[in-house]
Amino acid sequence: MKQEMEFHDIHVCGEWASEWASEHQVVQPPDGKPVIETYGKMALVLHLEANGEWKVQQEMWNAAPKP
């Protein structure tokens, strides 16, 4: 139903980069189950490929309390 992500502290060093994000999701499960609302933080390590595209090499996510 909803996904919000706000990225912070983007750092680039040659072919490598890192960033982290705070996120908020609202999901409607099937079969009339209650809506699920979650908050979390995510960290990404990216690598610049030979074709010029950034690809995620590592991802970490953990739950966070509602702000």
N, C-alpha and C positions, 0 to 999 in steps of 0.2 A: 504494500500500500504506500510505503514511504521509505526512502533511504536518504539520509543526509550525511555528508562527509566533509570535514574541514581539515585541509592539509597544512602542516606546519614544518618549519625548519628544514627546507629542502636544501641539501648540500650536494654539490657535484665536484668530483675529483677525477679528472680524466674520463675513463670509460665506466666509472662507478658513481652511483648516487644513492642517497638515502633520504627518507622523509618519514614523518609519522602523521597520523590523522586521528581525530576524535570522530566517532560515528554514532548515529542514532537510526534505528530501524523499527518500523511498525509493519507486522506481517499478519495477514488473515489466513489461518490454517483452513483446510477444507472441512467439510461436514459440520459447519456451524460451531466449531470449537472457538473458544475465546481468543481475541486478538492478542498477539504477543508483541510487547514493546521492549526493546533492548538498547543498551548503551555500551560503548566499548572504545578501545583504543587499538590502533593498528600501526605497526612499523613495517616499512618496506625497504629492501635493498634491491637496486636495479642495476642492470648492466647494459651498456650501449653496444648493440650488435653491429657487425660489419655492414649490414644494409641500412644503418642509420636509425633503427628502431630501438627504443628502450624496452627491455624485457625484465619482468620481476624474477629475481633469482631466489629471494627468500621473503617470506611474509610471516608476521607474528600478530596474533589478535588476542586480546583479553577483555573480559567484561569489566565494566566500570559502573559506579553508582549513578543514579539519575542526578544530573546537575541541579 
